[in-house]
Amino acid sequence: MQLISLVTNSAEQTKSVIDGVSNTQLHLPTPCSEWDVSALSSHLLQVVSALRLAGLGQAVPDEHWATSQLTDEWAEQFAAEVRGAVEAWNTPQSWEGEVTMGSAQMPASFVATMLASDLVIHGWDLAKATGQPFRCDGETAEVAAQFVADTGAQGRDMGIYAEPVPVPEGAVALERVIALSGRDPNWRPSA
């Protein structure tokens, strides 16, 4: 899979979920126990914004991840950031060199894969929380699953992922990436 397809697919698939969120759902719980729909949506906006900045070769400082409140135009902001991210990564030079994430230098392709994988996982979280389907193509989910498999131990050490959840043999890639990130692919909101 070409990495630009990963960026495009993960961003646009998550955007379709964002488009289906109503303001009356912002208080609902999500599979991320510490975040409700509002906090998760704010984080998704930060992720896609970071993806755009990284594609432009700009640093993504630690302050980028500071908690923020959603504005009334957050879905439109997300759509604009998706357009900007896809455009930024759609040039050969965006994939070269390194990108500054906080205090670390990382290969541009690693940053794109990391942030796109985050969009897949949290796009699924948001879909589950708001009762929507998450339509993630198999190739995108497979790349995200491989990324989480490769970085899972470090992510768990950093508190990014929980312990993996077992899934049956033959589980599809989306179920595997969700389980590898420490989420139950069968999560449902509590009644």
Secondary structure as GFF3:
##gff-version 3
##sequence-region A 1 191
A	DSSP	alpha_helix	3	19	.	.	.	ID=ss1
A	DSSP	three_ten_helix	23	25	.	.	.	ID=ss2
A	DSSP	alpha_helix	37	55	.	.	.	ID=ss3
A	DSSP	three_ten_helix	62	65	.	.	.	ID=ss4
A	DSSP	alpha_helix	74	89	.	.	.	ID=ss5
A	DSSP	three_ten_helix	92	95	.	.	.	ID=ss6
A	DSSP	beta_strand	98	101	.	.	.	ID=ss7
A	DSSP	beta_strand	104	107	.	.	.	ID=ss8
A	DSSP	alpha_helix	108	129	.	.	.	ID=ss9
A	DSSP	alpha_helix	138	157	.	.	.	ID=ss10
A	DSSP	alpha_helix	173	180	.	.	.	ID=ss11
###
